[in-house]
Amino acid sequence: MSYAIQQLNGLGMESNSYLLLCKKPVLIDVGTGANLKETEKRLRAHLDGKKLPTLVLTHMHFDHTGAAAAIQEITGAQAFAHPPDSKALADGDGRLTCSGWLGEKQRPLRISELKDGAVLDCGDAKLEVLHTPGHSAGSICLLDRETGDLFSGDTVFANGGVGRWDLPTGDHDALIDSLARLLKLKIRGLYPGHGPYYEDDGHSHVEMGLAMARDFSD
């Protein structure tokens, strides 16, 4: 791999946040903003003077996106998400982002749509956008086909975990279809939205996730 991956968040209800130190750095998810000062400190330290051009949000939920507007102001990064989640983020929709359920306010975000099949050119890496609805209607994963590294948001976690489908726009059948799609891909590293990540054998974790999701259909 010609670039490094740094995890910035992940404690408590905060989502994992991954900074890809490519020639054109990319930040994937940002957390709620509860630890914004520490996140900003770590972000600046890892960037070491580089600009952050791109912020990708794997879906709209507040635990992944609450800090997005603040990070955008700090770095000037362009934010991206898949529709319809991108619209909920642009509108600051407290119901769809679940911020209202947490007693928080989702700040409206300047955001662009990033659709299935799009490829982010990071200079020395390319990330393909995979639309994987189920946890939310606009959930995505990002795949580096060269390395096999998958940034899976809340679609699938390590050790057989999958994202819940009982939140607004969630869909159990769509989640199963999304996991089946992922299982057809060559996946090495798995970098999920919560919990531990694995640099190898990511495919087996997706396989376990699909089996678990299907168990709920029986």
N, C-alpha and C positions, 0 to 999 in steps of 0.2 A: 504494500500500500504506500502510495506517495504522499499521503496526508495523514494527520493525526486526528483522533476523535477525543474530545474532552467532554466529560459529563459535568454540568454546572449545578443542577438541582436534583431533587429526588427525595428529600426528607419529608416525612409526614404526608400531608395530602398534596404536596407539590409534585407536579409531573417531572419526569426526567427531562432534562434539556441538554441537547447535544450540539456542541460547537465543532464543526468540521473545518479544520485549519488547512483548507485548500488555498490555491493562489487567489481565488475569490471566495472568502470564507462564507459559510452558511450556518445559520443557527436554526435548529429544529426544536420548536416549542419553547416556552419561556416560564411556565409556572404562574402562580397567582399574583406574584408581586409582593407577597408577605416578606420575602427575604431579598427585596430589590437591591438594597445597598450592597449586600454580599454578592449577589449575582452580578451586578455591575462591576464590582471590584475584580471578580474572577474573570469576567468577560474581557475587561481591559487588559488584565495581566496576560491572558492567553493570546489576545490579538496583537499585543506588543507593538502598537502603533499602526497596525493595518486597519483598514476600514471594513465594516460589515455591510456588504451590499444587499444581502438576502436573508429574510426571516420567513421560514415555512412553518405553518401551523397545521398539524396533522388532522385536527378537527376543532370544533368551536367551543368545547367545554372550558369553563373558567379556570379549572386547575391546570390547563395547558396554555391559556391565552390571556389571563388576567393582567399580566405585566406587559402585554404586547405593545400597547400604545406608549407606555413609558420607555420601553426599550427602543421603540421606533424614534422617539424624541431624542434619546441619548445618542443613538448611533446613526440615524438617518436611513436605516435599512428599509428596503421595500418589502412589505409583508404580502404573503400569498396564502391562499387556502382554496379548497375545492368548493364550488357551489353545491348545495345551497348554504353550506356553513359560512362561506365568505360573506353572504348577505347578512346573516345573523350577526356576524362580527362587525360589519360596516354599520349596522343599525344599533349596535350595543343592546341586543335583545336579551333581557334578563331571564326570560323563560327558557328560550332555546339554548342559551349558553349555560344555564343552571346557576348563574351568579346570584339571582334573586333567592334561590333556595338556600344559599349560603349566607344570606344577609349582606352580599357584596354588590357592587355596581360594575357592570361591564362597560368600559369606556369604548365609545365608537372608534373604529379603527380605519385608517386609510389602507385599503387592501385591494389586491388584484386577484382575479380568478386564475386558478392553476388547474387545468383539466387532465383527465386520464390520458396517458401517453406522452404528455409533455416531458421534455428533458431539460434539466437545469445544468448548464455548463459551468462548472466550478473552476475551470482552468486546467486542473490536472485530475479531474474526476467528473463523471456525469451521473446525475441522479434522475432516474425515471420515475414519474408519478404514476402510482397504481391506485385507482379509485377502488376502495374496499369498504363499501357501505355495510351497515349492520349495527355498529356502536352508535353511529349517527349517519344521516343520509349522505353527508359529504366527507366522511372519513377517508383518509389516504394513507398509503405507505410510500416510502421512498426506497428505491432499489439501485444500488451500484452494481450493475451487471458484471463489471470486470472483476470486482472483489467478491461479489455475492453477499455483501452486507445489506441488511434490510432494516430500515428504521420504521417500526411498525405502529407507532402511536398506541392507541388502545384497541386495535384490532386483535392483536394476539400478544401474550406475555410469555415469559419463560415458564417451563415446567407445566404446560398444559392450561395456563390461564388464558381467558379471553375477555374482551370488553363486554360489559353488561348491555343489554338491549332493551331495557325497560325505561330508558330516558326518552325525552322527545325526539322523534324521528328514528329511534332505534328499531331494528327489525331482525328477528332471530333467523329467519330463512335467508335474508340477504347476507347476514354474517357467515352462515355456513357456506354460501356460495363464494364469498370473498376468501374464506380460509381455503376452500378447495382450489381456488385460482392460485393462491400463494403456494400451495403444495406442489403445483406443477413447475415451479421455478427453482433454479439453482440458488439455494440460500446457504450461506456460510455463517456469517455473524448475525445475531439477532439483537437489536437495540430497541427495546419496547418503551412505552410511555410511562411505565411504573415498574418497580422491582429491578432485579439484577439483569444485566446484559451478558451475553455470551459471545465470544469472539469466534467460536467454532460450533459446528453441529446445530446451527440454527434450524435447519430443516426438520430435525426430530422434534423440536419444540413446537413448530407449526403443526406437525402431524398430531402431537398430543392435544393441542388446542382444538383442532378439528374434531377429534374423537370426543373430547369433553363437550363441545357445543352440540354434537349429534346426540349425546346421551340425554340432553334435555328434550329431545324430540320423541324419545321413546315413552 
